[in-house]
Amino acid sequence: MAFNSPFVIDSLYCSEDTGEDHFVEESCFNKSNPFPILLEQDLLWEDDELSSLLSKEEQSQMYNCLQTNGKLAVARFNAVDWMLKVTAHHSFSALTAVLAVNYLDRFLFSLPFQTDKPWMTQLGAVACLSLAAKVEETQVPLLLDLQVEESKYYFEAKTIQRMEILVLSTLQWKMNPITPISFLHYISRRLGLKGHVCWEFLRRCDQILLSVISDSRFLCYLPSAMATAIMLQVMDSVELEPNLRVHPGFMFETGQGR
């Protein structure tokens, strides 16, 4: 399902741009080389970061479950769709939405789906979104105010709080998973993007990611694969100078890709 609502990206992602408005600033590149000019120690640090991200990323275990359980797939789609609407309503960051969906998928996978309690998935979605907002946002609405955008069920604050504890214990308090956004931030630095250029690149990447996150078919891909595909789509959608084009394998050029 397409998600077209604009998202406000935190200005702290990048410093303000004081140069000309090119999608990729020429000053970051060698004219005879399509890759950024980086110091040797910077490249070593970037390589270490990529190795760490790749070693920690995990493929969602929900994919096979959703392929064989149609009712669970519908419940999950509706819950994620609702979370995206609430994210837009409160102007949460894209990372908040991605974390909330990650929590929900891991939570649903860990517990048996109860067809006789359809409200359980919605309650889980509210709790997961609340937890994600507490992790990522500086201002978090009250639990009752979080239930907007035509919620099918409404829950008392104490009920949501109990569900939050259940989610936390089920996920073993692992609330900072590697997501496609982790790799997108790495890619933006690797490309040497700054200021408004960086902001625009991440904004477009976030829009694409949020437009496909409710589709369970994308759960079969690792976060790094999702991020690379999104990056290439964004690069294809803008006009870049020929010498600033990025080849598909640039992110794994160090030989550490899979």
C-alpha positions in Angstrom: 0.0 0.0 0.0 1.5 3.3 -1.0 2.2 5.8 1.8 2.3 9.3 0.5 2.1 11.4 3.6 5.2 13.7 4.0 7.5 12.9 6.9 9.5 15.5 8.8 13.1 14.3 9.0 15.1 15.5 12.0 17.4 18.3 11.0 20.1 16.8 13.2 20.7 14.2 10.4 23.0 16.6 8.7 24.4 20.1 9.1 22.8 23.0 7.1 24.0 23.3 3.5 25.7 26.5 2.6 26.8 25.6 -0.9 25.0 25.1 -4.2 22.0 22.8 -4.3 23.3 19.8 -6.2 22.1 16.3 -5.3 25.7 15.3 -4.8 28.2 18.0 -4.0 31.1 18.2 -6.4 33.5 19.1 -3.6 33.1 15.7 -2.1 34.3 13.9 -5.2 37.5 13.5 -7.2 36.7 14.5 -10.8 38.3 11.4 -12.1 36.8 9.1 -9.5 33.1 8.6 -8.8 33.6 8.0 -5.1 34.1 10.5 -2.3 37.6 11.6 -1.2 38.0 10.3 2.3 41.0 10.0 4.5 42.5 6.6 5.0 41.4 6.4 8.7 37.9 7.5 7.7 37.7 4.6 5.2 38.9 2.1 7.9 36.3 3.4 10.3 33.6 3.2 7.7 34.6 -0.4 6.8 34.5 -1.4 10.5 31.0 0.1 10.8 29.8 -1.8 7.7 31.2 -5.0 9.1 29.4 -4.4 12.4 26.1 -3.6 10.7 26.3 -6.7 8.5 27.2 -9.0 11.4 24.2 -7.7 13.5 21.5 -7.6 10.9 18.8 -10.3 11.0 16.2 -11.5 8.5 12.6 -11.3 9.7 11.3 -14.6 10.8 7.7 -13.5 10.1 7.9 -14.0 6.3 7.1 -17.7 6.3 4.4 -17.4 8.9 2.6 -14.7 7.0 2.8 -16.7 3.8 1.0 -19.7 5.4 -1.4 -17.8 7.7 -3.7 -15.5 5.7 -5.6 -14.2 8.8 -2.4 -13.2 10.5 -1.2 -11.5 7.3 -4.3 -9.4 7.1 -4.1 -8.5 10.8 -0.5 -7.5 10.4 -1.2 -5.4 7.3 -4.0 -3.5 9.1 -1.9 -2.9 12.2 1.1 -1.6 10.2 -1.2 0.5 8.1 -2.7 2.1 11.2 0.8 2.7 12.7 1.9 4.5 9.6 -1.1 6.8 9.7 -0.5 7.6 13.4 3.2 8.2 12.6 2.2 10.7 10.0 -0.5 12.2 12.3 2.0 12.9 15.1 4.9 13.7 12.7 7.1 11.0 14.1 10.3 10.2 12.3 10.6 7.4 9.8 12.8 5.5 12.2 10.0 5.4 14.8 7.7 3.8 12.3 10.3 1.3 11.2 11.1 0.4 14.8 7.5 0.0 15.7 6.9 -2.4 12.8 10.0 -4.4 13.7 8.8 -4.7 17.3 5.4 -5.8 16.1 6.7 -8.5 13.7 9.0 -10.0 16.3 6.3 -9.9 18.9 3.7 -11.6 16.7 6.2 -14.2 15.7 6.9 -15.1 19.3 3.3 -15.6 20.3 0.5 -17.8 18.9 -2.0 -15.9 16.8 -5.4 -15.9 18.5 -8.1 -15.7 15.9 -10.8 -15.4 18.6 -9.1 -12.2 20.0 -8.7 -9.9 17.0 -8.1 -6.9 19.3 -4.8 -8.4 20.4 -3.0 -7.4 17.3 -4.3 -3.9 17.6 -3.3 -3.7 21.2 0.2 -5.0 20.3 0.4 -2.3 17.6 -0.4 0.5 20.0 2.1 -0.8 22.5 4.9 -1.3 19.9 4.3 2.2 18.5 4.4 3.7 22.0 7.6 1.9 22.8 9.2 3.0 19.5 8.2 6.6 20.2 9.7 6.5 23.6 13.0 5.2 22.1 13.2 7.7 19.2 11.1 10.8 19.8 11.7 13.7 22.1 8.0 14.4 22.6 5.7 11.4 23.1 1.9 11.9 23.2 -0.2 10.4 25.9 -1.3 6.8 25.4 -4.9 7.8 24.9 -3.8 10.5 22.3 -1.8 7.8 20.5 -5.0 6.1 19.5 -6.1 8.2 16.5 -6.8 7.6 12.8 -9.9 5.6 13.1 -8.7 3.0 15.6 -11.0 0.0 15.5 -10.4 -0.7 19.2 -9.6 1.7 22.0 -7.7 0.7 25.1 -7.2 2.2 28.6 -3.7 3.5 29.4 -3.1 0.8 32.0 -4.0 -1.9 29.5 -1.5 -0.5 27.0 1.2 -0.3 29.7 0.7 -3.9 30.6 1.1 -4.8 27.0 4.3 -2.7 26.8 5.8 -4.8 29.5 4.8 -8.0 27.7 6.3 -6.8 24.5 9.6 -5.7 26.3 9.9 -9.1 28.0 9.1 -11.0 24.8 11.7 -9.1 22.8 14.1 -9.5 25.7 14.5 -5.7 25.8 16.3 -5.7 22.5 14.9 -2.4 21.2 17.7 -1.2 18.9 17.7 -3.6 15.9 19.6 -3.0 12.7 17.1 -1.7 10.1 17.4 -0.4 6.5 17.7 3.1 7.9 20.9 2.0 9.7 22.4 1.2 6.3 20.9 4.3 4.6 22.7 6.5 7.1 25.9 4.7 6.4 25.4 5.0 2.6 24.8 8.8 2.9 28.1 9.2 4.8 29.9 6.9 2.3 28.7 9.1 -0.5 29.9 12.2 1.3 26.4 13.8 1.2 26.0 16.9 3.4 23.4 19.6 4.3 20.2 19.8 2.2 21.5 17.2 -0.2 21.8 14.7 2.7 18.4 15.6 4.0 16.8 15.2 0.6 18.5 11.9 0.0 17.3 10.5 3.3 13.8 11.9 2.9 13.3 10.2 -0.4 14.7 6.9 0.9 12.4 7.1 4.0 9.4 7.7 1.7 10.1 4.6 -0.3 10.8 2.5 2.8 7.6 3.5 4.4 5.6 2.9 1.2 6.6 -0.8 1.2 6.9 -1.7 4.9 3.3 -2.9 5.2 3.8 -5.4 2.4 4.9 -8.7 4.0 6.6 -9.8 0.8 9.5 -7.5 1.6 10.2 -9.3 4.9 12.2 -11.9 3.0 15.0 -9.4 2.4 17.8 -8.4 4.7 17.9 -4.7 5.8 21.1 -4.2 3.8 19.4 -5.5 0.7 16.4 -3.3 1.2 18.6 -0.2 1.8 20.7 -0.9 -1.3 17.7 -1.3 -3.5 16.1 1.9 -2.1 19.3 3.8 -2.6 19.5 2.8 -6.2 15.9 3.7 -6.8 16.5 7.2 -5.3 19.6 7.6 -7.4 17.7 6.7 -10.5 14.9 9.2 -9.7 17.2 12.3 -9.7 19.4 13.8 -12.2 23.1 13.3 -11.4 26.1 14.4 -13.4 27.5 11.4 -15.3 30.8 11.3 -13.3 28.8 11.2 -10.0 26.8 8.0 -10.8 27.2 5.3 -8.2 27.7 1.7 -9.3 25.3 -1.0 -7.7 28.1 -2.6 -5.7 29.6 0.5 -4.2 28.5 -0.3 -0.7 30.2 -3.6 -0.6 33.3 -2.6 -2.6 35.5 -3.4 0.4 34.8 -7.1 -0.2 32.7 -7.5 2.9 29.4 -7.6 1.2 27.3 -10.8 0.9 
